[in-house]
Amino acid sequence: MTQGALAGLRLIEMGQLIAGPFCGQLMADHGAEVIKIEPPAVNGKGGGDPMRAWGRGKPVWFPVVARGKKCITLNLRDKRGQDIVRKLALKSDFLLENFRPGTLEKWNLGFDQLHALNRALIMIRVSGYGQTGPYSARAGYGSIGEAMGGMRNLAGDPSNPPSRVGLSIGDSLAATFACLGALMALNHRHRTGEGQVVDSAIYEAVLAMMESTVPEYTEAGIIRERTGSVLPKIAPSNVYPCADGEILIGANQDSVWSRMAEVMGKPELGSDPRYNSHVARGEHQAELDALIGKWTINFAANDLLALLEAGGVPAGKIFKAPDMMADPHFAARHALQKVAHPEFANLWMQSVFPKLSETPGEIAWAGPDLGAHNEEIYGELLGLDSAQRAELTEAGVI
């Protein structure tokens, strides 16, 4: 296996749940040494990232989000623990956190303090509202950021209250932008030798995905609202019924619509004035969807997909986990991967993305036990002898 693109870089992860740790997951996937800090257990109870207990059926979320990371325990509220963070920062390229803004400063671990020790350190900060502004001190959760960024208002059917997409998408977007920002900051450091702060806010990561919703309002007074399974004026692009389920068809480009009309056995629809342009199809979106639905309902989904594929019309099933596991394209691209775990014998998860031709990255291991790498990090990296480690353990610091 070739080394990942980020091999040789070290990141200290001081966050929990998703918004910070997903950034760490992405960087670990591509070869960075990620040292995840978690609170130690007290009297043998508790401790660790709350994600260790998350998952439906079994707690299988942590093995994914902490994959490839080295996990250590450390009490960040203890001054001795804070001193250890400073020592780690001296030996690291990145420090990642998603505490409420001001928390690190309260512990004397803010960027100014750590930058004075290590001018090259890049601090990655993920929060609900960002590090500045009147809302910065508020508790920020992904769902609130999705609402403030505009996504929740557009999710779901217009006859129902705003919905969610079924994932912690705001948290994951903020973490992805944090990773992107970290790599930008790394390139800046190559030129100058100086680190900086990457400030990724959940609501802004969501806002970045909002396409033309703001200029539609400022220029035309249009406020985009929920439209269910369609985008207004983009047709045909919808979910259509089949004899045994449904499929999604995207034939909204002029040339693709002409091919769709041929596949339907009604080539005249390609030149029909009601449908022969993007604008015309948008104006007649509902009637066009109804027309297509009356045709698709006569086919089994797989038969219809084969017909559309042969005609060059983009279409596909709406996949669930079992579909992914059985799909030949997923298999051919190794999009899912089985990962060894001492507790879960059949632990499959999504692979490393994006795929790089020379440094493709890898899942080195599933999220490990609490404190699994204490001896390596505290002993080998920081040089604490066994007596010092025992003393810190007894004191509840590590």
SVG drawing of the C-alpha trace seen along z (x, -y; Angstrom):
<svg xmlns="http://www.w3.org/2000/svg" viewBox="-51 -43 62 55">
<polyline fill="none" stroke="black" stroke-width="0.4" points="0.0,0.0 1.4,-3.4 1.4,-6.1 -1.5,-8.5 -1.2,-12.0 -1.1,-13.4 1.5,-11.0 4.0,-12.8 1.5,-15.3 0.2,-15.1 -3.2,-16.3 -4.4,-16.6 -8.2,-16.1 -9.8,-17.7 -13.4,-17.5 -16.3,-15.1 -19.5,-13.9 -19.4,-14.7 -18.6,-18.3 -15.0,-18.1 -14.2,-14.4 -15.4,-13.9 -12.7,-16.3 -10.2,-14.1 -11.6,-11.0 -11.1,-12.5 -7.5,-13.4 -6.8,-10.0 -8.2,-8.3 -5.5,-10.0 -2.6,-9.2 -2.3,-11.9 -1.4,-10.7 -4.5,-11.8 -4.3,-11.7 -7.8,-11.8 -8.1,-13.2 -11.0,-11.9 -11.8,-12.4 -10.7,-9.6 -13.1,-7.4 -13.8,-8.3 -13.7,-5.4 -13.9,-3.1 -17.1,-4.7 -17.9,-7.1 -15.2,-8.8 -14.7,-8.9 -16.4,-10.6 -20.2,-10.2 -20.1,-8.7 -18.8,-5.5 -22.4,-4.8 -24.1,-5.9 -25.6,-3.7 -28.9,-1.9 -28.9,1.7 -25.2,1.6 -22.8,-1.3 -21.1,-1.1 -20.8,-4.8 -17.6,-5.3 -15.7,-2.6 -16.4,-4.7 -15.8,-8.3 -12.6,-7.3 -11.2,-4.9 -7.4,-5.3 -7.1,-7.5 -4.9,-7.0 -7.0,-7.4 -5.6,-8.8 -7.3,-9.9 -6.6,-13.3 -8.4,-15.6 -8.4,-19.0 -9.8,-20.8 -6.7,-19.9 -3.7,-22.2 -1.4,-19.2 -3.6,-18.0 -3.3,-21.5 0.4,-21.3 0.4,-18.0 -1.6,-19.6 1.1,-22.3 3.7,-19.6 1.7,-17.8 1.1,-21.1 4.9,-21.6 5.1,-18.3 2.0,-18.7 0.9,-20.4 -2.8,-20.8 -5.0,-21.1 -8.7,-20.4 -11.4,-21.3 -15.2,-21.8 -15.8,-23.2 -17.9,-26.3 -15.9,-29.3 -13.8,-30.7 -13.3,-27.3 -9.7,-26.8 -9.0,-30.4 -10.3,-29.7 -7.8,-26.8 -5.0,-29.1 -4.9,-26.9 -6.2,-29.5 -4.5,-30.1 -2.4,-33.0 -0.9,-31.0 -0.2,-27.9 1.0,-29.9 3.6,-31.5 4.9,-28.0 4.7,-26.7 4.5,-29.3 3.6,-26.6 0.6,-25.2 -2.7,-25.3 -5.7,-25.5 -8.9,-24.1 -12.0,-25.3 -15.5,-24.0 -18.5,-25.6 -22.2,-26.4 -21.8,-30.1 -18.1,-30.7 -15.6,-32.2 -16.8,-35.8 -20.2,-37.6 -23.1,-38.1 -24.1,-34.4 -20.6,-32.9 -21.0,-32.0 -24.3,-30.2 -24.4,-26.4 -24.4,-25.3 -25.8,-22.0 -26.0,-20.7 -29.7,-20.9 -29.8,-24.5 -27.1,-25.4 -29.1,-23.6 -32.1,-25.7 -30.1,-29.0 -28.2,-28.2 -31.5,-27.7 -31.4,-24.0 -34.2,-22.9 -36.7,-25.3 -36.2,-23.5 -36.2,-19.9 -39.3,-17.9 -42.8,-18.1 -44.5,-21.5 -47.6,-20.1 -45.5,-19.2 -43.2,-21.1 -39.5,-21.5 -37.8,-18.1 -34.2,-16.9 -32.4,-14.8 -32.0,-11.8 -28.3,-12.6 -26.2,-15.0 -25.5,-16.8 -24.7,-20.2 -22.1,-18.7 -20.5,-16.8 -20.5,-19.8 -18.8,-22.0 -16.2,-19.2 -15.6,-18.9 -15.1,-22.6 -12.8,-22.5 -10.7,-19.9 -10.6,-21.9 -9.6,-25.0 -6.9,-23.1 -5.3,-22.0 -5.5,-25.6 -3.8,-26.8 -1.2,-24.0 -0.3,-25.4 0.0,-28.9 2.3,-27.5 4.5,-26.0 5.0,-29.5 5.4,-31.4 6.1,-28.9 3.2,-30.4 0.1,-28.6 -3.3,-30.2 -6.9,-29.6 -9.4,-27.8 -12.8,-29.0 -15.6,-26.7 -19.2,-27.4 -21.9,-24.9 -24.5,-27.5 -21.9,-28.9 -21.1,-25.4 -24.8,-24.9 -25.1,-28.4 -22.4,-27.6 -24.6,-24.9 -27.6,-27.1 -27.1,-27.7 -28.9,-30.8 -31.4,-31.2 -30.1,-34.5 -29.8,-36.3 -33.2,-34.9 -34.5,-37.0 -32.4,-40.1 -32.9,-40.3 -36.4,-38.9 -38.0,-38.8 -38.4,-35.0 -38.2,-33.1 -37.5,-29.5 -39.7,-27.1 -40.1,-23.3 -41.0,-21.5 -40.7,-17.9 -39.1,-15.7 -38.6,-18.3 -36.7,-21.5 -39.1,-24.2 -38.8,-24.7 -36.3,-21.7 -38.1,-19.0 -38.3,-16.2 -36.3,-15.3 -38.3,-13.4 -39.1,-10.1 -41.5,-8.1 -43.6,-5.0 -42.9,-1.5 -44.8,1.7 -42.6,2.8 -41.3,-0.4 -39.9,-3.7 -36.9,-5.1 -35.4,-8.5 -35.1,-9.9 -33.1,-13.1 -33.9,-14.1 -34.1,-17.9 -31.4,-18.7 -32.8,-19.4 -30.8,-16.7 -31.6,-14.1 -35.3,-14.9 -35.3,-14.2 -33.7,-10.8 -36.3,-10.2 -39.1,-10.9 -37.6,-8.3 -37.4,-5.7 -41.0,-6.4 -42.0,-5.6 -43.3,-9.2 -40.5,-11.0 -42.9,-13.8 -42.8,-15.0 -39.2,-16.0 -40.3,-18.8 -43.7,-19.5 -43.7,-23.3 -44.8,-22.5 -41.6,-20.5 -39.0,-21.3 -37.0,-23.7 -35.8,-23.9 -38.1,-26.9 -41.1,-25.2 -40.7,-22.0 -40.4,-24.0 -43.7,-25.8 -45.4,-22.4 -43.6,-20.5 -46.6,-19.0 -48.3,-17.7 -45.0,-16.4 -44.3,-14.4 -47.8,-13.0 -47.4,-12.0 -44.1,-10.2 -45.6,-8.5 -48.4,-7.0 -45.7,-5.5 -43.2,-4.3 -45.9,-2.5 -46.1,0.2 -42.6,1.4 -40.7,3.3 -37.9,1.0 -35.0,3.1 -36.6,3.4 -37.2,-0.3 -33.7,-1.1 -32.3,1.1 -34.5,-0.6 -33.4,-4.1 -29.8,-3.1 -29.9,-1.8 -31.4,-5.1 -28.8,-7.3 -31.2,-8.7 -29.8,-9.1 -31.8,-7.1 -31.3,-5.0 -32.8,-3.3 -33.1,-5.0 -30.5,-3.0 -30.7,-1.7 -27.9,0.1 -28.9,3.6 -28.9,2.2 -25.4,0.8 -24.1,4.1 -25.4,6.0 -24.6,3.5 -21.8,4.5 -20.6,0.9 -20.1,0.5 -18.1,3.7 -16.0,2.8 -14.9,-0.5 -14.6,0.9 -16.9,-1.8 -17.7,0.3 -15.1,2.1 -15.1,4.7 -13.0,3.6 -11.7,5.9 -13.0,5.2 -12.7,7.2 -16.4,6.9 -18.2,6.6 -17.6,9.5 -19.4,8.1 -18.4,4.4 -18.7,2.8 -18.4,-0.9 -17.9,-3.4 -14.4,-3.4 -11.9,-6.3 -13.0,-9.1 -12.0,-10.8 -9.9,-8.2 -6.3,-9.4 -4.4,-7.6 -1.0,-7.6 -1.9,-8.0 -5.3,-6.4 -5.5,-6.4 -6.8,-3.5 -8.8,-2.6 -5.9,-1.7 -8.1,-0.4 -11.6,-0.8 -12.1,-3.3 -10.0,-1.8 -10.7,-1.3 -10.6,-4.3 -7.0,-5.1 -5.7,-2.4 -2.7,-4.6 -1.8,-6.1 1.4,-4.2 2.6,-5.0 1.8,-8.8 2.7,-9.5 5.7,-7.1 7.2,-7.1 6.2,-10.6 6.3,-12.7 8.9,-10.6 7.0,-10.2 8.4,-7.2 6.2,-4.6 6.3,-6.2 5.1,-9.5 2.4,-7.9 1.2,-5.9 1.1,-9.1 -1.0,-11.0 -3.3,-8.0 -3.8,-7.8 -4.6,-11.5 -7.2,-11.2 -5.2,-13.3 -4.8,-10.6"/>
</svg>
